[in-house]
Amino acid sequence: MTEASVNGGDKYRSYLTEEDLRTTKWKAGPPNYDLVNELFEQGRTKIWPVGSLEEQVQNLVKTWEMERVHKADPHDYKTLDPQKFVIGVNGKRFSTIEQVAKIGGGYNNFLQTSLPPSLRFYDPDQETYDSSQLAFMTTFPRGFAIEILQVYSGPPVICFKFRHWGYMEGPFKGHEPTGELVELFGTGVFELDENSKIVKIEFFFDRGELLSALMKGKPYDQSTPQASSGSGCPFMA
């Protein structure tokens, strides 16, 4: 297991010590996970024993996600090897860190689609990193928590089932908030090298499971002002 499972950080994420916060290059300032940690603790369905494989994998996933979303310089990543790392979603081609950055980062990478543009409720080809982050921050102001439901294999190839969830308490793409629980289930595979750094990730999930839940809200009347999209917790990962 990587050092991310044992070194520093908040309760669930490593590399967020005072020194890390001061010396790391952040995209939009140091992250704060208080809100999403509270959401996680209130809504999780599993409480893994301290030191268990499941807890270590859960903390590794949370730490990797923190670095992916908030660190500006890949050389500051400590969970992975930025020279070797690739990521793939739903069996499609793998992308490097540089390629993911070109399409606007995490959400745009995870929500890639072959649907015609006219049928895309969320179009990753038209979103930037900033616009995608703002869209989901606004929709999930308390964050979008993640837990590990089961670990099928340990390192060097870690396979696990995960649950992502939050409450749609803000608007999304012209749809009013419903206040309802939104959940996404899937499987992840993390491959570690001889130095226990992540070199390859694959995720498998149904993007429609997430987007269909965000379409439940009544479309805004175009003649009336929409709710402000400038608020929300920016540290939702």
Secondary structure by P-SEA (a helix, b strand, c coil): cccccccccccccccccaaaaacccccccccccaaaaaaaaaccccccccccaaaaaaaaaaaaaaaaccccccccccccccccbbbbccccccccaaaaaaaccaaaaaacccccccccccccccccaaaaaaaaaaaccccbbbbbccccccccbbbbcccccccccccccccccccbbbbbbbbbbbbbcccccccbbbbbccaaaaaaaaacccccccccccccccccccccc
